[in-house]
Amino acid sequence: MLEPYSRNPDGIFFFDSGLNPDYQTVVLVHGNGDEADTWRHVFKSLTKSFRVVALDLPGFGRSRTPQNGDLDSLIDALSRLIESLQCSKVHLGGSSMGAVICTMYASQNPNRVSSLTLVGGADMDSNDVEANPGIASLLKPEIGEVYYNGLRALGQDAAFATLKPYYANLQTMPASDLEFLRQRVWARVWSDTQRDAFLAALRSLFSRQPLTDSRLEHLPLQLIWGEHDNIVPIQAALNMQKTYPQAKLALIEGAGHLPHQEKPEAFLKVLGSFLSNFKALS
């Protein structure tokens, strides 16, 4: 769907709608175990008003550069990409782990970010890990690798079933989406590079201290959550609002952890309204 926008310099794959001097730039960052295609249903609509860029983080999707073991390496890759875009500031949007990466980048580079949109992604504490035994087991050395590799023997149906918690109702998505996701997850299961990137990022994500930074207090901030998010609880978004009172929260009905995939029209309505405040500021 997004093939015409493909770029792959220096081992980092990304989609780029192209430099337009009249458009501001929106950079979209996927979550753990995902890739730039997660934005496939909203990318083209956003190009009507913005330059849109979505990357495969190192170690994920089609990016050849391996993940070096922590979130800092992913933030560094995002920083290098933004530097290459020839624009002074960007609007950042991140899904799940990508939201945390965007928040950390904005904290480190507040003068390079015009706005921040977090989709089902915020810092979680140890209680969230303890409440999810699946995550807790993946954090343990070697156990995560055994589980991931075990999906190869269980087969494609078992691999596809691992996606169900991320959606409110996976089976109600269009048949083309289901086939696309089925093929994508099977390719990930057989990729040692993506396995290592997934587990390294997950372990780094839950080993760091939650971020609270006064430099983010005046940054326009939109939170978008699926009302049935079973991965990152809505309480995490409410906690973000307490820390950053300027944050606006929108719940997407009938969506799970990935509302931009499951309910793209409702998602675009929220994001488009938020970003419309900036279109005149080229």
C-alpha positions in Angstrom: 0.0 0.0 0.0 2.8 2.4 0.9 5.5 1.1 -1.4 5.8 4.3 -3.5 7.0 6.1 -0.3 9.8 3.6 0.4 13.3 4.7 1.3 16.2 2.7 2.6 19.5 4.6 3.0 22.1 3.5 5.5 20.2 0.4 6.5 17.2 2.2 8.0 13.9 1.6 6.1 11.3 4.3 6.1 8.3 5.7 4.2 8.5 9.4 3.2 5.8 11.3 1.4 8.5 13.8 0.2 9.8 17.2 1.1 7.3 20.0 0.5 8.4 23.5 1.6 4.8 24.4 2.5 4.2 21.4 4.7 5.3 20.7 8.2 6.7 17.2 8.9 5.0 14.4 10.9 7.2 11.5 12.0 5.5 8.3 13.1 7.2 5.7 15.3 5.9 2.1 15.7 5.8 0.0 18.8 7.7 -3.1 19.9 7.3 -6.1 17.6 5.7 -3.9 14.9 7.0 -1.8 12.0 6.1 1.3 9.9 3.2 -0.5 8.2 1.3 -0.1 11.4 0.4 3.4 10.0 -0.8 2.1 6.7 -4.4 3.2 7.1 -3.6 6.8 8.2 -0.4 7.6 6.3 -1.8 8.7 3.0 -4.6 10.8 4.5 -2.1 12.7 6.5 -0.1 13.5 3.4 -2.8 15.8 2.3 -1.7 18.4 4.8 1.8 17.3 6.0 5.0 15.6 5.0 4.7 12.2 6.6 7.6 9.9 7.6 7.3 6.5 9.2 10.3 4.3 9.9 11.2 0.7 10.8 13.3 1.1 13.9 16.7 -0.7 13.9 16.2 -4.5 14.1 12.5 -4.3 13.2 10.7 -4.8 9.9 13.0 -4.1 6.9 15.7 -2.1 8.7 18.9 -4.0 8.2 20.7 -2.2 11.1 20.4 -4.4 14.2 19.1 -3.2 17.5 22.0 -2.6 19.9 20.2 -3.6 23.1 18.4 -0.6 24.6 16.0 2.2 24.0 18.9 4.7 23.7 20.0 3.1 20.4 16.5 3.4 19.0 16.3 7.1 20.1 19.6 7.7 18.4 18.3 6.1 15.2 15.2 8.4 15.3 17.4 11.4 16.0 19.6 10.6 12.9 16.5 10.2 10.7 15.1 13.5 11.9 18.4 15.2 11.3 18.3 13.9 7.7 14.9 15.3 6.9 16.0 18.9 6.4 13.4 20.5 8.6 13.8 22.5 11.8 11.0 20.9 13.8 8.7 17.9 13.6 5.5 16.6 15.0 6.1 13.3 16.7 3.6 10.5 16.9 4.4 7.2 18.6 2.5 3.9 19.2 3.1 1.9 22.4 6.8 1.6 22.9 7.2 4.2 20.1 5.3 6.7 22.2 7.9 6.2 25.0 10.7 6.7 22.4 9.1 9.9 21.1 8.6 11.2 24.7 12.3 10.5 25.5 13.4 12.2 22.2 11.2 15.2 22.9 12.7 15.5 26.4 16.2 15.5 25.0 15.4 17.7 22.0 12.5 20.0 23.1 13.4 22.6 20.4 13.1 20.1 17.6 9.5 19.0 18.4 6.4 21.0 17.6 3.9 18.5 19.2 3.7 15.1 20.6 1.0 12.4 20.1 1.1 9.3 22.2 -1.0 6.3 21.0 -1.5 3.7 23.7 1.9 4.3 25.1 3.2 5.7 28.4 5.6 4.7 31.2 4.4 1.8 33.3 5.6 0.7 36.7 6.5 -2.6 38.2 2.9 -3.2 39.2 2.0 -3.3 35.5 4.6 -6.0 34.9 3.5 -8.0 37.9 -0.1 -7.9 36.6 0.9 -9.3 33.3 2.7 -12.7 33.7 3.3 -12.9 30.0 5.5 -9.8 30.0 7.2 -10.8 33.2 8.3 -14.1 31.7 9.6 -12.5 28.6 11.8 -10.2 30.7 13.8 -13.2 32.0 17.0 -14.2 30.3 16.6 -17.1 27.9 13.0 -17.7 28.7 11.9 -15.0 26.2 14.1 -16.5 23.5 12.7 -20.0 24.1 9.1 -18.7 23.9 9.8 -16.8 20.7 11.5 -19.6 19.0 8.8 -22.0 20.1 6.3 -20.3 17.9 8.2 -21.6 14.9 7.3 -25.1 15.8 3.7 -24.3 16.8 3.0 -23.0 13.4 1.5 -19.9 11.7 -1.9 -20.1 13.4 -0.2 -20.0 16.8 1.9 -17.0 15.7 -1.2 -15.2 14.4 -3.0 -15.8 17.7 -0.4 -13.8 19.6 -1.8 -10.7 17.9 -5.3 -11.0 19.5 -4.6 -9.2 22.8 -3.6 -6.1 20.8 -7.0 -5.7 19.2 -10.5 -5.3 20.6 -11.7 -7.8 18.1 -9.1 -8.9 15.6 -11.5 -11.1 13.5 -13.7 -8.2 12.6 -11.0 -6.5 10.6 -11.1 -6.7 6.8 -9.9 -10.0 5.2 -7.1 -8.1 3.5 -5.9 -6.8 6.9 -6.0 -10.3 8.5 -4.0 -11.8 5.7 -1.5 -9.0 5.8 -1.0 -9.3 9.6 -0.8 -13.1 9.3 2.1 -12.9 6.8 3.8 -10.1 8.8 3.8 -11.9 12.1 5.0 -15.2 10.6 8.0 -13.3 9.0 8.8 -11.8 12.4 8.7 -15.2 14.1 11.4 -16.5 11.7 13.7 -13.5 12.0 16.4 -13.8 14.6 17.2 -10.1 14.2 13.6 -9.1 15.0 13.5 -11.6 17.9 16.6 -10.1 19.4 15.3 -6.5 18.8 11.9 -7.3 20.4 13.3 -8.8 23.5 16.1 -6.3 24.0 13.7 -3.4 23.6 11.2 -5.0 26.0 13.8 -5.5 28.7 15.2 -2.0 28.3 11.7 -0.5 28.4 10.9 -2.1 31.8 14.4 -1.6 33.3 14.3 2.2 33.0 12.9 4.8 35.4 9.7 6.6 34.4 10.3 9.9 32.8 9.1 13.2 34.3 10.6 16.3 32.6 9.6 19.9 33.0 10.8 20.5 29.4 7.6 18.7 28.3 5.2 20.7 30.3 4.5 23.3 27.6 4.6 20.9 24.6 1.3 20.4 22.9 0.4 16.8 23.9 -2.4 14.5 22.5 -3.1 11.1 24.1 -5.1 8.6 22.0 -6.2 5.3 23.6 -8.4 2.5 22.5 -11.2 2.0 25.0 -10.4 -1.7 25.1 -6.6 -1.4 25.4 -5.4 -4.6 27.3 -1.7 -3.9 26.8 -1.2 -0.4 28.3 -4.1 0.4 30.7 -5.9 3.7 30.3 -4.7 4.5 33.8 -1.3 5.2 32.3 -2.9 7.9 30.2 -4.6 9.4 33.2 -1.3 9.4 35.0 0.2 11.3 32.1 -2.5 13.9 32.4 -1.7 14.4 36.1 1.9 15.0 35.2 1.3 17.1 32.1 -2.0 19.0 32.6 -1.8 20.3 29.0 -2.4 16.8 27.7 -5.6 16.0 25.9 -7.0 12.5 26.0 -9.2 10.9 23.4 -10.7 7.4 23.7 -11.4 5.5 20.5 -14.5 3.4 20.8 -14.3 -0.3 19.7 -10.5 -0.2 19.5 -7.8 -2.0 21.4 -4.1 -1.2 21.7 -3.7 -0.1 18.0 -6.6 2.3 17.2 -4.8 3.6 14.1 -5.2 0.1 12.6 -8.5 -1.0 14.0 -10.5 2.3 13.8 -8.5 4.5 11.4 -11.3 6.9 10.6 -11.9 7.7 14.3 -8.2 7.9 14.9 -7.7 10.4 12.0 -10.5 12.5 13.2 -8.7 13.0 16.6 -5.2 13.4 15.2 -6.4 15.6 12.3 -8.2 18.0 14.7 -5.1 18.2 16.9 -2.6 18.8 14.1 -4.9 21.3 12.3 -3.8 23.8 14.9 -0.4 23.8 13.3 -1.0 23.6 9.5 -0.8 27.4 9.1 2.6 27.4 10.8 4.9 26.3 8.0 
